[in-house]
């Protein structure tokens, strides 16, 4: 399927590993120039160089910790300076730990809110005005299914993700008149280093070994397996294209049929 994305530009956060890395690779393969943002400068530079070599596309590594508003502002400015404009924003940075209410202190709540909720909002606030002025733009928020299927053992992540579901809907309503489309993507269990970390945390909390914890999670998925990062990145690339030009203000689960709500 020809997506017609060649010549577009994108900023992808959390782009050095897992889902973010796969999205950056997918967009680059479609001819999109990609600014890749993440904290680890060395790992990010290697990832950007590998994608450029593999796809022949243009990648711009921008190292920043998006918890810090000043670093976020600088990262966006660097991306715009390098690429001239940003057509597509993929908000993906954010790693909230497992934990019940008694195990989640104020610092954990603040960090999760600052990185994921505030980070997504700040990136959108900086980049959406230019998209609206050009009357074309895409914002894809990688959120997570716990926002509408909350878990006591993941109370911080569930709360932050629920806020992002609402943010996505509200931003989409605001931007639709200017042809800026805003969509949320809710991955379920996807085979990534992040998933491995969550399994380890869940195992520690439940008293099960990691293999049993992983098997229990897979057992909740109708397809009976973990998803792949390429399955998520393919969806995101489609949502960024004009093929998805009538999709906005919705949140799409990609979880192998694991979500048990409408």
N, C-alpha and C positions, 0 to 999 in steps of 0.2 A: 504494500500500500504506500503510495506516494503521499507523504504528509505535508510537503510544501514548506518545510521549515528552513530550508537553505537560505542563509543570509541573515537569519534572526540572531539575536544575542540573548544570553541568559546569565543569571546569577544563581548558583546553587550553594546552599549552606550545608555544613556537615558533609562536605564532598570528598573527604579523604578515605572514607571507609564505607562498607556496606551499601545500603540503599542509596545514599547520596552519591557515592562513587559510581554506582551503576547508572544513575540518572544522568550524571555528567557525561559518562561514556556514551549513553544512548543518544543524548542530544547532539554531542559532537559528531557521532556517526551520521546524524541527519543533516549535517552542515551548519549547525548552530555554533557560534563562537561562545565559549563558556568561561565565565569567571568562577573559579572554584574557591570557596571559603571554608576554612577549618582552622583549628588551633595549632596543630602540630605542623610547623613550617616545613620540616624535612620530609615527613611522610606526604604532605600535600604536594610539594614540589615533585617528588618521584611519581605520584599518581598523575599529576597534570602532564608530565613529560611522557609517561606511558600511554595515556589516552591520545595525546597528539601524535605519537609515533604510530599507534594502532589505527587511528581513524583518518589521519591527515588533517584533522581539524585544528582550530586555534583554541588553546586553553590558557587561562591566566590564573596562576595560583595567588591567592591573597590570604595571608595568615592573619587571623584575628580571633580573639576570644569574645564571642557575641554576648556574654554576660555583661561586659563592659560597654556601656553605651557609646563612649568616645571611640573605642576600637571598632565598633559596628559602623559608626558614621564614617570613619576613615576607610573601612573596607569597601563600603558602597561607593565612596568618592573615588577610590583607586580603580574599582571595576568600571565605573562610568568613564574615567579618564582613559582607560585602556581600550574600551570597546565603543565609546562614543555615545551609546545609549544602552538601556537594558529593556528588552521586550518581554522577557519571561523571568519571573521570580519563582524559584522553588525553595520554600522554607522547609528545611529538614533537620537542622541542628537541634539537638535536645535529647538528653538521656536521663530520665527520671528513675531513681532506684525503686526497687520493691520495698514494701514496708507497710505495716498497719499504723494507725493513728498514734499509738503509744511509742512506736519506734521512729517516728518522723519528727525531728526537731525543727525549730524555726529556720535554721540555716538550710536545711534540706528543702523546705517549702520555698524559701526566698530564692535559692539558686535555681530551682525548677521553674518558678514563675519568671525570673529574670531571663533565663536562657530561652525557654520555649515560648511562653505566652508573650512576654515583652519583646523578645528577639524577633518573633514573627511579626508582631505589630510594628516594631520600629522599621524593619526592612520594608514592609508594605508602605508605611507612611512616607518613607524616603523615595521609593521607586514608583509608586502608583501615580503621583501627579504627572510625571513625564509620560507614562503610558496613556493617561487620560487625554493629555494634550495632543498626542499623536493618534488618538482614537484606535489604538490596538494594544492589547496587553493580556498577559496571562499570569495569574498568581495561583500556584498549586501548593497547598499546605499539607505536608505529610504529618498526620495527626496520630491515629491509633484507635482501635475499636473500643478501648476501655472508656472512651468519652461517653458512649451511649450504652455500654455494658460494663458499668463500674464494678471494681473488685475491692473488697476490704483489704486484701493483701497488697494492693497497689493504689493506695488511697490518694497519694500526691499526684501520680500520673493520671489517674482517672479524673481528678478534679481539674487539672490543667488541660487535659484533652477535651473535657466537656466545655470549658471556656473557649477553646479554639474552634469547636464545632459552631458555637454561636458567633464567634468572631468571623468565621468564614461566611456564614449566611449573611450577616449584617454588611460586611464589606462588599459582597457580591451585589446586594441590593443598591448600595451606594454607587458602584462603579458601572453597572450594566448600561446606563444611558450613553456611556462613552466607549462601549465595546471593549471593556476590560473585564475579562471573565475570571471568576474566582471559584476554585473547587478544592474540597478537602479529599484526601486519600487516606484511608484507614487500613494500614497493613495489619494482618494477623501474624501468626508465627512465621517468620521469614528467616531462612538460614543465613545468619550474619554473626559477626563477633558480638554485636549488641544482644542478640538472642541468647548466645551462650552465656553472657553475663547475667541476663535475667533468669535463666534456668538455674545458674549457680546460686543466685540470691534466693530464688524460690525454694530450692532444695534446702538451703540453710534454715529457712523459716519453717519448712514443713517437716524437717527431720528425715526426708527421703534422700537417697543418693541422686546425683544429677541425671543419671540415665533414666531412673524411674520418674523423675520430675519431667524430663523431656518427653517420655512416653505418654505420661498423663496429658500433657499439653497437646501432643499430636492426636491423642484419642478424642479430644474435643473438636477436631477438625473433620468435617464430613468427608473430605477427600483423603484423609488418613495420611497426610504427609506435611512437611514444611514447604512453604513457598520458596521461590527463588527470587533473588534481587532483580533478575531480568524480567520476571513477570510483573514486578512493580514498575520498573523503569519503562517498559513498553506501554503500560497504561498511561504513565505520566507524559510520555512523548505524544501519544495520541491526544491527550487533553490539552496539550500546548498548541495543537495544530488547528487549522481552519476546518478540518473534518469534524472537530468537536465544537463548532462555532455556536451551537444552540444549547450548550451545557454550561450552566453557571448556578451558583447558589445551592449546590448539593454536596453531599459527602459520600464517597464511594468506598465500600468495604472491599478489600481484596484479601480474603482470609480463608479461602478454601471451603466456604460454607460454615464457618465456625460461629458466626454471630447468631444468637438465638433471640433476636428481637426484630420488629418491623421498622 
